[in-house]
Amino acid sequence: MIITANQNTTKVTRHDRRRLLTKDTNLEIKNCLSKMFSVNKRMLRIKFHYFLYMGGIASIVGFSPTIAKQMGYSPMLVGYLYTYLSILAFLVKPIIGLIVDKFPVKRITFLVFVLTCGLAAFVLNFIQKLPTETAAILSCNTTTVLDVCSNVDGQLPKCDDSLKKLIVNNSMSITCQLYCQPDKSFLDEICKSWSMDYCVPQYNTNTSNNLAHLNVSLSNNLRDQIENNYGFEVKSVQFKETQVFFPTCLKPVSTRCKIDCSNDVIMELATTTVFEGSIFGLHQFWEYFIVMSLFWISQAITWSLQDPICLDLLGTRLEDYGKQRCWGSISWGLFSVFGGALVDYFSDNDIHKNYLPIYYLCLLIILCDFMVAYKIKITETIGSKNTLSDIFKLITNMNIVVFFIWIILMGVCTSMVWNYLFWYMEDLTQKYHSENQLWIKTLQGSAIGIQCIGGEMPFLFFSGWIIKRIGHTNCMALGLFTFAIRFYLYSIITNPIWILPIEFTNGITFGLCHAVMMEYAKLVAPASAVTTVVGFSGALFEGVGISLGGLIGGFFYEKFGGVLTFKLFSCGSLLMGILHVLFIVFSKKNIKRIGVIN
């Protein structure tokens, strides 16, 4: 009995041990799964933030140059404006980096500027255009011609050759109402030559600032008068109660008129920005300037904080950064296409576009993103007294200096795509394929969609794998060479549709290179200044690179046009790529010493 009891006791003890072991194993697995779920939940939130935030601002950022163009700003002025905005971002990013590295305010700063970005973008909807005037010159001789633009300075708005085809392809009749300046010789001549039954018996400039308006019908044939003026022959004119067909005059006379025509292209040709003194005296300019500054500051701060937050969540798994960031590229592409389609759908004509839908879309998505960002776990940085000294030591390394120069060069090249690609697409459409003008915004949105989904997304997702195999520095050189090819292809096409397949190269020039920039900055940054160094890298890209690109690109684009500008940038990218390769060859040993992954 005793033996049996001992045997039973032994059996029970073994069973309990197996049960306890199983329980401990299950608990360990449960804890492991709980931790994994918690990590995945945190990473899921940052993915959602990238998706919502970048989708929200995609259409506003993408269409901002053409919005400025429609508001009456010249290419050169847009170049100056974006230079200023980029410099502003350059100053703000490292300052915010220093503040959040020194004080525990990263979370509140991040949330405030996410919300401010959406509100500022929405306010852009209420900014007025620059004051404009639709001026033309009505000339009467052997024929009567209405000149709507001129290549002679000081007479009329400058002629836009790209709009000529839109006039030629127009088959509808053109009618205009003219409000002409009081000119006694002109009035006397048309009364005599047009055999008017009714003429003003007395002319008094004190009581009448304009002639009674003229209703005219124009020929669709655009007349290029010795490459100076674009004019339309007047087929008929109605003055008061008298109508005259194909009017002529015994002696040449002319007068300046304000016009209101049924044809949008003529109105576009005849419209010019008018104001007395400097543009800095216009309240419309200052409203646009202040709101764009606030939007750009908010955007710059959000961009400078969201990547360090993501890198903090990843910990040692920096190679997975691209897998998180690619969701932003997917969203940017999808919402750009959707935003472009919305603009075209709600626009009444193919000249002036209605951007109202994308302002509301941006506000709605940013509000959703604010709720997601509120739940993201953000690690506050513990301040260090040596933060600034650590940064100064970092920038004395030659390899880091070359890295910063590369960032600036990539910013200069990217600026041409961000600021002038849409402008170039519209120029190509108006000059060669005016039939596509009606859906140009959809085409532009599709270009961004391909840039992001077809280009950035796959390269960001596999960026860790690519960087491990060819190295950070080789990826940098690859980005410069790809830009050289990309710009050259832009310069040789005549149909804007062919820009779409070229945009797949954006996967290398932005997707892969952005991952390289973030990972490299994280690797070389001191532990006490990660946000500062990552923010400074972004500031160099946008504040120096984008601003220089906007300034240089705006100057060349206005002076030489899009084709020659892109050829010049192609040659410059090729030269910089060759110099970068030479640096890699001659400093390979030094690069390995600072721990670059090759």
JOMO-V94842 format. One record per residue. N is the residue number from 1. BURIAL is + if it has 24 or more other C-alpha atoms within 12 Angstrom, else -. Layout:
N,BURIAL ; N,BURIAL
This chain:
1,- ; 2,- ; 3,- ; 4,- ; 5,- ; 6,- ; 7,- ; 8,- ; 9,- ; 10,- ; 11,- ; 12,- ; 13,- ; 14,- ; 15,- ; 16,- ; 17,- ; 18,- ; 19,- ; 20,- ; 21,- ; 22,- ; 23,- ; 24,- ; 25,- ; 26,- ; 27,- ; 28,- ; 29,- ; 30,- ; 31,- ; 32,- ; 33,- ; 34,- ; 35,- ; 36,- ; 37,- ; 38,- ; 39,- ; 40,- ; 41,- ; 42,+ ; 43,+ ; 44,+ ; 45,+ ; 46,+ ; 47,+ ; 48,+ ; 49,+ ; 50,+ ; 51,+ ; 52,+ ; 53,+ ; 54,+ ; 55,+ ; 56,+ ; 57,+ ; 58,+ ; 59,+ ; 60,+ ; 61,+ ; 62,+ ; 63,+ ; 64,+ ; 65,+ ; 66,+ ; 67,+ ; 68,+ ; 69,+ ; 70,+ ; 71,+ ; 72,+ ; 73,+ ; 74,+ ; 75,+ ; 76,+ ; 77,+ ; 78,+ ; 79,+ ; 80,+ ; 81,+ ; 82,+ ; 83,+ ; 84,+ ; 85,+ ; 86,+ ; 87,+ ; 88,+ ; 89,+ ; 90,+ ; 91,+ ; 92,+ ; 93,+ ; 94,+ ; 95,+ ; 96,+ ; 97,+ ; 98,+ ; 99,+ ; 100,+ ; 101,+ ; 102,+ ; 103,- ; 104,- ; 105,- ; 106,+ ; 107,+ ; 108,+ ; 109,+ ; 110,+ ; 111,+ ; 112,+ ; 113,+ ; 114,+ ; 115,+ ; 116,+ ; 117,+ ; 118,+ ; 119,+ ; 120,+ ; 121,+ ; 122,+ ; 123,+ ; 124,+ ; 125,+ ; 126,- ; 127,+ ; 128,- ; 129,+ ; 130,+ ; 131,- ; 132,+ ; 133,+ ; 134,+ ; 135,+ ; 136,+ ; 137,+ ; 138,+ ; 139,+ ; 140,+ ; 141,+ ; 142,- ; 143,+ ; 144,+ ; 145,+ ; 146,+ ; 147,+ ; 148,+ ; 149,+ ; 150,+ ; 151,- ; 152,- ; 153,- ; 154,- ; 155,- ; 156,+ ; 157,+ ; 158,+ ; 159,+ ; 160,+ ; 161,+ ; 162,+ ; 163,+ ; 164,+ ; 165,+ ; 166,+ ; 167,+ ; 168,- ; 169,- ; 170,- ; 171,- ; 172,- ; 173,- ; 174,+ ; 175,+ ; 176,+ ; 177,+ ; 178,+ ; 179,+ ; 180,+ ; 181,+ ; 182,+ ; 183,+ ; 184,+ ; 185,- ; 186,+ ; 187,+ ; 188,+ ; 189,+ ; 190,+ ; 191,+ ; 192,- ; 193,+ ; 194,+ ; 195,- ; 196,- ; 197,- ; 198,- ; 199,+ ; 200,- ; 201,- ; 202,- ; 203,- ; 204,- ; 205,- ; 206,- ; 207,- ; 208,- ; 209,- ; 210,- ; 211,+ ; 212,- ; 213,+ ; 214,+ ; 215,+ ; 216,+ ; 217,+ ; 218,+ ; 219,+ ; 220,+ ; 221,+ ; 222,+ ; 223,+ ; 224,- ; 225,- ; 226,- ; 227,- ; 228,- ; 229,+ ; 230,+ ; 231,+ ; 232,+ ; 233,+ ; 234,+ ; 235,+ ; 236,+ ; 237,+ ; 238,+ ; 239,+ ; 240,- ; 241,- ; 242,- ; 243,- ; 244,+ ; 245,- ; 246,+ ; 247,+ ; 248,+ ; 249,+ ; 250,- ; 251,- ; 252,- ; 253,+ ; 254,+ ; 255,+ ; 256,+ ; 257,+ ; 258,+ ; 259,+ ; 260,+ ; 261,+ ; 262,- ; 263,+ ; 264,+ ; 265,+ ; 266,+ ; 267,+ ; 268,+ ; 269,+ ; 270,+ ; 271,+ ; 272,+ ; 273,+ ; 274,- ; 275,- ; 276,- ; 277,- ; 278,- ; 279,- ; 280,- ; 281,- ; 282,- ; 283,- ; 284,+ ; 285,+ ; 286,- ; 287,- ; 288,+ ; 289,+ ; 290,- ; 291,+ ; 292,+ ; 293,+ ; 294,+ ; 295,+ ; 296,+ ; 297,+ ; 298,+ ; 299,+ ; 300,+ ; 301,+ ; 302,+ ; 303,+ ; 304,+ ; 305,+ ; 306,+ ; 307,+ ; 308,+ ; 309,+ ; 310,+ ; 311,+ ; 312,+ ; 313,+ ; 314,+ ; 315,- ; 316,- ; 317,- ; 318,+ ; 319,+ ; 320,+ ; 321,+ ; 322,+ ; 323,+ ; 324,+ ; 325,+ ; 326,+ ; 327,+ ; 328,+ ; 329,+ ; 330,+ ; 331,+ ; 332,+ ; 333,+ ; 334,+ ; 335,+ ; 336,+ ; 337,+ ; 338,+ ; 339,+ ; 340,+ ; 341,+ ; 342,+ ; 343,+ ; 344,+ ; 345,- ; 346,- ; 347,- ; 348,- ; 349,- ; 350,+ ; 351,+ ; 352,+ ; 353,+ ; 354,+ ; 355,+ ; 356,+ ; 357,+ ; 358,+ ; 359,+ ; 360,+ ; 361,+ ; 362,+ ; 363,+ ; 364,+ ; 365,+ ; 366,+ ; 367,+ ; 368,+ ; 369,+ ; 370,+ ; 371,- ; 372,+ ; 373,+ ; 374,+ ; 375,- ; 376,+ ; 377,+ ; 378,+ ; 379,+ ; 380,+ ; 381,+ ; 382,- ; 383,+ ; 384,- ; 385,- ; 386,- ; 387,+ ; 388,+ ; 389,- ; 390,- ; 391,+ ; 392,- ; 393,- ; 394,+ ; 395,+ ; 396,- ; 397,- ; 398,- ; 399,+ ; 400,+ ; 401,- ; 402,+ ; 403,+ ; 404,+ ; 405,+ ; 406,+ ; 407,+ ; 408,+ ; 409,+ ; 410,+ ; 411,+ ; 412,+ ; 413,+ ; 414,+ ; 415,+ ; 416,+ ; 417,+ ; 418,+ ; 419,+ ; 420,+ ; 421,+ ; 422,+ ; 423,+ ; 424,+ ; 425,+ ; 426,+ ; 427,+ ; 428,+ ; 429,+ ; 430,+ ; 431,+ ; 432,+ ; 433,+ ; 434,+ ; 435,- ; 436,+ ; 437,+ ; 438,+ ; 439,+ ; 440,+ ; 441,+ ; 442,+ ; 443,+ ; 444,+ ; 445,+ ; 446,+ ; 447,+ ; 448,+ ; 449,+ ; 450,+ ; 451,+ ; 452,+ ; 453,+ ; 454,+ ; 455,+ ; 456,+ ; 457,+ ; 458,+ ; 459,+ ; 460,+ ; 461,+ ; 462,+ ; 463,+ ; 464,+ ; 465,+ ; 466,+ ; 467,+ ; 468,- ; 469,- ; 470,- ; 471,+ ; 472,+ ; 473,+ ; 474,+ ; 475,+ ; 476,+ ; 477,+ ; 478,+ ; 479,+ ; 480,+ ; 481,+ ; 482,+ ; 483,+ ; 484,+ ; 485,+ ; 486,+ ; 487,+ ; 488,+ ; 489,+ ; 490,+ ; 491,+ ; 492,- ; 493,+ ; 494,- ; 495,+ ; 496,+ ; 497,+ ; 498,- ; 499,+ ; 500,+ ; 501,+ ; 502,+ ; 503,+ ; 504,+ ; 505,+ ; 506,+ ; 507,+ ; 508,+ ; 509,+ ; 510,+ ; 511,+ ; 512,+ ; 513,+ ; 514,+ ; 515,+ ; 516,+ ; 517,+ ; 518,+ ; 519,+ ; 520,+ ; 521,+ ; 522,+ ; 523,+ ; 524,+ ; 525,+ ; 526,+ ; 527,+ ; 528,+ ; 529,+ ; 530,+ ; 531,+ ; 532,+ ; 533,+ ; 534,+ ; 535,+ ; 536,+ ; 537,+ ; 538,+ ; 539,+ ; 540,+ ; 541,+ ; 542,+ ; 543,+ ; 544,+ ; 545,+ ; 546,+ ; 547,+ ; 548,+ ; 549,+ ; 550,+ ; 551,+ ; 552,+ ; 553,+ ; 554,+ ; 555,+ ; 556,+ ; 557,+ ; 558,+ ; 559,- ; 560,- ; 561,+ ; 562,+ ; 563,+ ; 564,+ ; 565,+ ; 566,+ ; 567,+ ; 568,+ ; 569,+ ; 570,+ ; 571,+ ; 572,+ ; 573,+ ; 574,+ ; 575,- ; 576,+ ; 577,+ ; 578,- ; 579,- ; 580,+ ; 581,+ ; 582,- ; 583,+ ; 584,+ ; 585,- ; 586,- ; 587,- ; 588,- ; 589,- ; 590,- ; 591,+ ; 592,- ; 593,- ; 594,- ; 595,- ; 596,+ ; 597,+ ; 598,-
